[in-house]
């Protein structure tokens, strides 16, 4: 995958489209090089995680020493030297799940404007060449001038004359198209993604939390009441959202139900921005913790690689330990903790529910249940070899794939589950959800299965998004014994109705 190992090459482009003089300039099997960009002066820039963080580098002589395209020199011999422009324990790039992401650009004056992630939040900075930081070596490295803006998430940048266009969001605003003036950090909103604002009084602001966790080395893989108390010295990260609704006050002494969200990807992260999916729950009395489990992006390569060979272990334990941490703080009712997620997050959800008797309910949205099917061509091209790093090569490690697949542990399910599935999903076909449903039916556990016509891997029709969200709330109300304030069309819950 591009966040594991990539190479950047340069070549001469002839008028007829042919290439000549191909040269390797950066990268390799254990270095991720992203977002190559030429400066106005013809200097090649790119992001590389060679130090463990995606930092920005410049190659003044991009030609370097010729390297054969057919047989690159071993050990990277012949690659030109690259100058780190802003050495920092921060990420100046994000996992490229889509084309066209750019987190550093050159406005007309030739300065470099960059966005970086640090501590789970995005920041904007100007790299000013010629203004040396105090004590800096005489290398020509630029000084970072950070810009104060209201945004906590920056999705991508593009130059607009002497200004910069960007897609950005904050804790109280969703994605917007914004024009940034690098001179003073002022921002002008060109277009809002959601024209109707949300009353700020109802918005739950995220609290970044760091909590102790384990690496799974002491786990047996058998069902247990909960993982062992973490003593590995490792920590993981999450965003905690407290219940927020000015029109209601919780009964005295009552702790809220907790919803643990496992994000998709899994090489991704939760963006600390206004997320109406989260706010739906917090405005209805739920606490929410969105877990950036080991393997998530934004915290360096070492954190990202915690999931290498350990998918289904590290992510699951981090979700459980996030909940345990909040219960210990008094922020959640230990008897009402649910886990939910979609796609890879659905896999973590199903894995947690089949491996540990910790959660009292769960919701899987088109969750992956059979890893072997994913590894044998049952997905799209981009992710066709994704599991090589997350689990290992297949079929050599077929036993691992089977052991980590919830579909082979359905007999261990022991709590109510709601399954939400698109019937045209080719990434996680409906029969995976149906096997889970059949196991819940056979065990006599309360469950609901809602299948949506015309939906694929992720719901896109407004009426289906609304129905899925309300159905999940209705489900929790029935299994936990409360009546939602919303008027919701009832959901058939087998083994309960």
C-alpha positions in Angstrom: 0.0 0.0 0.0 1.3 3.5 -0.6 1.7 4.2 3.1 4.0 1.1 3.4 6.5 1.6 0.6 6.7 3.7 -2.6 9.3 5.1 -4.9 9.5 8.5 -6.6 11.2 8.6 -10.1 11.9 11.4 -12.5 12.5 11.1 -16.2 12.7 13.3 -19.3 9.4 13.5 -21.2 9.7 13.7 -25.0 7.2 15.4 -27.3 5.9 12.0 -28.4 5.2 10.9 -24.8 8.1 8.6 -24.4 10.4 8.6 -21.3 14.2 8.7 -21.1 16.8 8.8 -18.4 14.5 7.3 -15.7 16.0 7.9 -12.2 15.0 6.8 -8.8 15.1 9.8 -6.5 13.5 8.6 -3.2 11.7 5.8 -1.5 11.8 2.0 -1.2 10.0 -0.9 0.3 10.0 0.6 3.8 9.7 4.3 3.0 6.5 6.0 2.0 7.0 8.9 -0.5 3.9 10.9 -1.2 2.7 14.1 -3.0 5.7 14.9 -5.3 5.6 18.5 -6.3 7.9 20.8 -8.4 8.6 24.3 -7.0 8.5 27.3 -9.3 12.3 27.1 -9.4 12.2 23.5 -10.6 13.1 21.9 -7.3 11.4 18.6 -6.5 9.6 18.4 -3.2 7.9 15.3 -1.6 6.8 14.0 1.7 8.7 11.0 3.1 8.4 9.1 6.3 12.1 8.0 6.3 12.4 9.3 9.9 9.1 7.9 11.1 7.1 10.9 10.2 5.8 12.2 6.8 8.0 15.4 6.6 8.7 17.6 3.6 12.0 17.2 1.6 13.6 19.1 -1.2 15.9 17.6 -3.9 17.9 20.5 -5.5 19.4 18.2 -8.2 16.5 16.0 -9.0 18.4 14.4 -11.8 20.8 12.7 -9.4 22.7 9.7 -10.7 21.1 7.6 -13.5 19.5 4.5 -12.2 18.1 1.7 -14.4 14.3 1.6 -14.4 14.5 -2.2 -14.8 17.0 -2.8 -12.0 17.3 0.0 -9.5 20.5 0.1 -7.6 20.4 -2.0 -4.4 20.1 -0.1 -1.1 19.0 3.1 -2.9 22.5 3.8 -4.3 22.5 6.7 -6.7 19.6 8.5 -5.1 20.2 12.3 -4.8 20.4 13.7 -1.3 17.2 15.2 0.0 17.1 18.2 2.4 14.4 18.0 5.2 12.6 21.3 5.2 10.8 21.0 8.5 12.0 18.2 10.7 9.2 17.6 13.1 7.3 14.8 14.8 4.3 15.6 12.7 2.6 14.4 9.5 2.8 16.6 6.4 0.7 14.1 4.4 -2.3 11.8 4.9 -3.0 8.3 3.8 -3.8 8.5 0.1 -7.1 6.7 -0.1 -8.0 9.0 -3.0 -6.1 10.7 -5.8 -5.1 14.4 -5.8 -4.4 15.0 -2.1 -1.8 17.8 -1.6 -0.8 19.1 1.8 1.9 21.5 0.7 1.8 24.0 -2.2 3.5 27.0 -3.7 1.5 30.2 -4.0 2.7 32.7 -6.7 5.5 34.2 -4.5 7.2 30.9 -4.2 6.8 30.3 -0.5 5.7 26.9 0.7 2.4 26.6 2.5 1.8 23.4 4.3 -0.8 21.6 6.4 0.4 19.1 9.0 -1.2 16.8 11.6 0.1 16.9 15.2 -1.6 15.6 18.3 -4.6 14.5 16.3 -5.3 18.0 15.0 -4.3 19.7 11.7 -2.3 22.9 11.6 -1.3 25.3 8.8 2.2 26.8 8.4 4.3 28.8 6.0 7.8 27.6 5.3 9.8 30.8 4.8 13.1 30.3 3.1 15.8 32.7 4.2 14.3 33.3 7.7 16.3 31.1 9.9 15.0 29.7 13.1 17.1 30.5 16.2 20.0 28.1 16.5 19.3 26.4 13.1 22.2 25.1 11.1 23.2 27.0 8.0 21.5 24.6 5.7 19.0 26.9 4.0 16.2 25.2 5.9 13.1 27.4 6.2 11.5 28.7 9.3 8.0 27.6 10.1 5.5 30.4 10.6 2.3 28.8 11.9 -1.0 30.4 11.0 -3.9 30.8 13.4 -7.1 29.6 11.8 -10.4 28.3 13.1 -9.9 24.9 11.4 -9.0 21.6 13.1 -9.0 19.6 9.8 -7.4 20.4 6.5 -8.2 18.0 3.8 -6.2 19.3 0.8 -4.6 22.5 -0.6 -4.3 24.1 -4.0 -2.5 27.4 -5.0 -4.7 30.3 -6.1 -2.4 33.1 -7.1 -0.8 34.6 -4.0 -3.4 32.8 -1.9 -4.2 29.1 -1.2 -7.5 27.3 -1.6 -8.3 24.5 0.8 -11.0 22.1 2.0 -11.2 22.5 5.8 -13.4 21.9 8.8 -13.6 22.6 12.5 -15.2 21.3 15.6 -18.3 23.3 14.9 -18.4 23.4 11.1 -18.3 20.7 8.4 -16.2 20.8 5.3 -15.9 24.2 3.6 -14.1 25.5 0.6 -11.9 28.2 2.0 -9.4 30.8 0.6 -6.4 31.3 2.9 -4.2 34.4 2.8 -0.7 33.1 3.9 0.4 36.6 4.8 -1.8 36.8 7.9 -3.8 33.6 8.1 -7.1 35.2 7.3 -9.7 32.9 5.8 -12.7 33.6 3.5 -15.3 30.9 3.1 -16.1 30.4 -0.6 -18.7 27.6 -0.2 -20.1 25.7 2.8 -20.7 22.0 2.4 -23.8 22.3 4.6 -25.7 25.6 4.3 -27.8 25.1 7.4 -25.8 25.7 10.5 -26.1 23.6 13.7 -26.8 25.5 16.9 -23.4 25.5 18.7 -25.2 24.9 22.0 -26.0 21.4 20.9 -22.5 20.5 19.6 -20.3 18.2 21.6 -16.7 19.2 21.3 -14.1 16.4 21.1 -11.6 15.9 23.9 -8.5 14.2 22.7 -7.6 11.4 25.2 -4.6 9.2 25.6 -5.1 5.9 27.4 -3.1 2.8 28.4 -3.4 -0.2 26.2 -1.7 -3.5 25.3 -0.2 -5.0 22.2 -2.1 -8.3 22.4 1.0 -10.4 23.1 -0.7 -11.9 26.2 -4.0 -12.7 24.6 -4.8 -16.3 23.9 -7.4 -15.6 21.2 -10.1 -17.3 23.3 -13.2 -15.5 24.5 -12.6 -13.6 27.8 -14.6 -11.3 30.0 -12.1 -8.5 29.1 -8.5 -8.2 28.0 -5.9 -8.2 30.7 -5.3 -4.8 32.3 -2.7 -3.2 30.1 0.8 -3.1 31.5 2.8 -2.8 28.3 3.5 0.9 28.7 1.8 1.5 25.3 -0.9 4.1 24.9 -3.5 4.7 22.2 -5.6 7.7 21.2 -9.2 8.7 20.8 -11.6 11.6 20.7 -14.2 11.6 23.5 -17.5 13.4 23.0 -19.6 14.0 26.1 -23.4 14.0 25.9 -24.5 17.5 25.0 -28.1 18.8 24.9 -29.0 22.1 26.7 -32.7 21.0 26.8 -32.2 18.0 29.0 -30.4 17.1 32.2 -29.5 13.5 33.1 -30.9 12.0 36.3 -28.7 12.6 39.3 -25.9 10.1 39.5 -26.7 8.4 36.2 -23.8 7.8 33.9 -24.5 7.8 30.2 -24.4 4.9 27.8 -21.2 4.8 25.8 -20.8 4.2 22.1 -17.4 3.1 21.0 -16.7 3.9 17.3 -14.1 2.0 15.3 -13.2 3.9 12.2 -12.9 2.3 8.7 -9.7 1.9 6.7 -8.2 0.6 8.9 -5.2 2.8 7.8 -7.2 6.0 8.5 -8.2 8.2 11.4 -11.1 10.1 12.9 -11.0 13.7 11.8 -11.7 16.1 14.7 -14.4 18.0 12.9 -18.2 18.4 13.1 -19.6 15.0 12.4 -23.4 14.8 12.5 -23.2 11.1 12.9 -21.5 11.6 16.3 -23.7 14.6 17.2 -26.8 12.5 16.6 -25.8 10.3 19.5 -24.4 13.0 21.9 -27.6 15.1 21.5 -29.6 12.0 22.6 -27.7 11.4 25.8 -24.9 9.1 24.6 -21.2 9.5 25.3 -19.1 8.7 22.2 -15.5 7.7 21.9 -14.1 7.6 18.4 -10.9 5.5 18.7 -7.8 6.1 16.7 -6.5 2.6 17.5 -2.9 1.5 16.8 -2.7 1.5 13.0 -4.3 4.9 12.6 -2.7 7.7 10.7 -1.6 11.1 12.0 0.7 9.7 14.7 3.8 8.6 12.8 4.9 5.4 11.1 5.6 3.4 14.3 2.0 4.0 15.5 0.7 3.2 12.0 2.7 -0.1 11.9 1.3 -1.4 15.2 -1.4 -3.1 13.0 1.2 -4.9 10.9 0.2 -8.6 11.2 -2.0 -7.7 14.2 -5.3 -6.5 12.6 -8.2 -7.8 14.7 -6.0 -7.8 17.8 -4.6 -4.3 18.4 -7.6 -2.4 17.1 -10.0 -4.5 19.2 -8.0 -4.2 22.4 -7.6 -0.4 21.9 -11.4 0.0 21.5 -12.0 -2.0 24.7 -9.3 -0.1 26.6 -10.7 3.2 25.5 -14.1 2.2 27.0 -12.4 0.9 30.2 -10.5 4.2 30.5 -13.7 6.3 30.3 -15.5 4.0 32.7 -12.6 4.5 35.2 -13.0 8.2 34.8 -16.7 8.0 35.6 -17.8 9.1 32.1 -19.7 6.0 31.1 -22.1 3.4 32.4 -20.2 0.0 32.4 -23.5 -1.9 31.9 -24.4 0.1 28.7 -21.4 0.1 26.3 -21.8 -0.6 22.6 -19.3 -0.8 19.8 -20.1 0.2 16.2 -18.3 0.6 13.0 -18.6 0.3 9.2 -16.4 -1.7 6.8 -13.1 -2.3 8.5 -14.7 -0.7 11.6 -17.4 -3.2 11.3 -14.8 -6.0 11.2 -13.3 -4.6 14.5 -16.9 -4.5 15.9 -17.6 -8.1 15.0 -14.2 -9.2 16.2 -14.8 -7.6 19.6 -18.2 -9.2 19.9 -17.0 -12.7 19.1 -13.7 -12.6 21.1 -14.6 -10.8 24.3 -17.7 -10.6 26.6 -17.1 -6.9 27.2 -19.7 -5.0 25.2 -23.5 -5.3 25.9 -24.5 -4.4 22.3 -23.0 -3.8 18.9 -23.8 -2.4 15.5 -22.0 -3.6 12.3 -22.5 -1.5 9.2 -21.4 -3.6 6.2 -18.7 -5.1 8.4 -16.1 -7.5 7.0 -16.6 -10.9 8.6 -14.6 -13.3 6.3 -11.0 -12.3 5.7 -10.3 -15.2 3.3 -12.9 -14.0 0.9 -11.3 -10.5 1.0 -7.8 -12.0 0.3 -8.9 -14.2 -2.6 -10.3 -11.6 -5.0 -13.4 -10.6 -3.2 -12.6 -6.9 -3.3 -11.4 -4.1 -5.6 -8.0 -3.7 -7.1 -6.6 -1.1 -4.8 -7.0 -3.2 -1.6 -6.4 -6.6 -3.3 -3.1 -7.0 -1.4 -3.9 -4.9 1.6 -4.0 -7.8 3.9 -0.4 -8.8 3.2 0.6 -6.1 5.6 -2.3 -6.3 8.0 -2.2 -10.1 8.4 0.5 -11.6 6.2 0.7 -13.4 2.9 -2.2 -15.7 1.8 -2.5 -18.7 1.5 0.8 -19.2 3.5 -0.9 -17.8 6.6 -4.4 -19.2 5.9 -4.7 -20.4 9.5 -4.3 -16.8 10.7 -6.9 -15.5 8.3 -9.4 -18.1 9.6 -8.5 -17.5 13.2 -9.0 -13.7 12.8 -12.3 -14.0 10.8 -15.4 -13.4 13.0 -17.4 -15.7 10.6 -15.5 -18.6 12.2 -16.3 -17.5 15.8 -20.1 -16.9 15.6 -20.8 -19.4 18.3 -19.1 -17.0 20.7 -21.5 -14.1 20.1 -23.2 -13.3 23.4 -24.9 -9.9 23.1 -27.6 -8.2 21.0 -26.4 -7.0 17.6 -27.9 -4.9 14.8 -26.6 -5.5 11.2 -27.0 -2.9 8.5 -26.1 -4.0 5.0 -26.3 -2.8 1.4 -27.6 -5.5 -1.0 -25.3 -4.3 -3.9 -22.1 -4.3 -1.8 -19.4 -6.1 -3.7 -16.6 -5.3 -1.2 -18.4 -6.9 1.7 -21.2 -9.0 0.1 -24.5 -9.4 2.0 -24.0 -13.1 2.7 -21.3 -12.2 5.3 -23.9 -10.3 7.3 -26.4 -13.0 6.8 -24.1 -15.6 8.3 -23.8 -13.5 11.4 -27.6 -13.0 11.5 -28.2 -16.8 11.3 -25.8 -17.4 14.2 -27.6 -14.8 16.3 -30.9 -16.4 15.4 -29.7 -19.9 16.3 -28.4 -18.7 19.7 -31.6 -16.9 20.6 -29.9 -13.6 21.0 -31.8 -10.4 20.1 -30.8 -9.0 16.8 -32.0 -6.9 13.9 -30.9 -7.2 10.2 -31.7 -4.3 7.9 -30.8 -4.8 4.2 -31.1 -1.9 1.9 -31.9 -2.2 -1.8 -29.7 -0.2 -4.1 -27.0 0.5 -1.5 -23.4 -0.5 -1.9 -20.4 -0.2 0.5 -21.6 2.8 2.4 -25.1 4.2 2.3 -25.8 7.2 0.0 -29.5 7.6 -0.2 -30.8 10.1 2.4 -33.8 8.0 3.3 -31.6 5.0 4.0 -29.1 6.9 6.0 -31.9 8.2 8.2 -33.5 4.8 8.5 -30.2 3.1 9.5 -29.4 5.8 12.1 -32.9 5.7 13.7 -33.1 2.0 13.6 -29.8 1.7 15.5 -31.1 4.1 18.2 -34.4 2.2 18.4 -32.4 -1.0 18.8 -30.4 0.3 21.7 -33.5 1.6 23.4 -35.2 -1.8 23.2 -32.2 -3.8 24.5 -31.2 -1.3 27.2 -34.7 -0.5 28.3 -35.3 3.2 27.4 -37.7 4.9 25.0 -36.0 7.3 22.5 -37.6 10.8 22.4 -37.7 10.5 18.6 -40.7 9.2 16.8 -39.1 6.1 15.1 -40.7 3.5 12.9 -40.3 0.3 14.9 -37.6 -2.2 13.9 -38.2 -6.0 14.0 -35.9 -7.4 16.6 -35.8 -11.2 16.5 -35.6 -13.1 19.8 -37.0 -10.0 21.5 -40.2 -9.0 19.9 
